[in-house]
């Protein structure tokens, strides 16, 4: 069940990322905070596949970087500089 919840979280994060760097599809940062907390709790307590783990970590970092980005310059370059390839 935990893996299914994490898969759904990654799917939600992926869907919300489709408009980056123009915008995101979630209403508030608290939605992202909740998904992140839930995901880390699952990773801490349950064994999940490496692809799923990496997908979750990638999308969390992508969204966090988007929320840090001030909108100037190239977002892809901003991600590269901050360790997201």
C-alpha positions in Angstrom: 0.0 0.0 0.0 2.8 2.4 0.9 4.4 1.9 -2.6 1.1 2.7 -4.2 0.8 5.9 -2.2 4.3 6.9 -3.2 3.6 6.1 -6.9 0.5 8.3 -6.7 2.6 11.1 -5.1 5.2 10.9 -7.9 2.5 10.9 -10.5 1.0 14.1 -8.9 4.4 15.8 -8.7 5.1 14.9 -12.3 1.7 16.2 -13.5 2.2 19.5 -11.5 5.6 19.9 -13.1 4.3 20.0 -16.7 4.1 23.8 -16.7 7.5 24.5 -15.1 9.0 27.1 -15.6 5.8 28.9 -16.5 4.0 27.8 -13.3 2.9 24.8 -11.3 -0.5 23.2 -10.9 -0.8 23.1 -7.1 -2.7 25.7 -5.1 -0.1 26.4 -2.4 3.3 25.4 -1.1 1.6 23.5 1.7 0.3 20.9 -0.8 3.9 20.3 -1.8 5.0 20.2 1.9 2.4 17.6 2.7 3.4 15.3 -0.3 7.0 15.7 0.6 6.5 14.8 4.3 4.4 11.8 3.3 6.9 10.6 0.8 9.8 10.9 3.2 7.9 9.0 5.8 7.2 6.2 3.3 10.8 6.1 2.3 11.9 5.9 5.9 9.5 3.1 6.9 9.1 1.0 3.8 11.3 -0.6 1.1 10.4 0.7 -2.3 12.1 0.3 -5.7 15.1 2.5 -6.5 13.4 4.0 -9.6 10.4 5.1 -7.5 12.7 6.5 -4.8 14.7 8.4 -7.3 11.6 9.7 -9.1 10.2 11.0 -5.8 13.5 12.7 -4.9 13.9 14.2 -8.4 10.4 15.8 -8.5 10.6 17.1 -4.9 14.0 18.8 -5.8 12.5 20.1 -9.0 9.6 21.7 -7.3 11.7 23.1 -4.4 14.1 24.7 -7.0 11.1 26.1 -8.9 9.9 27.7 -5.7 13.4 29.2 -5.0 13.9 30.5 -8.5 13.3 34.2 -8.9 12.2 33.9 -12.5 15.4 35.5 -13.9 17.7 33.6 -16.2 17.3 30.1 -17.5 15.5 27.7 -15.2 17.3 24.7 -16.7 20.6 26.4 -16.0 19.4 27.2 -12.4 18.6 23.5 -11.9 22.0 22.4 -13.2 23.8 24.9 -10.9 21.8 23.5 -8.0 22.6 19.9 -8.7 19.5 18.8 -10.6 20.3 17.2 -13.9 
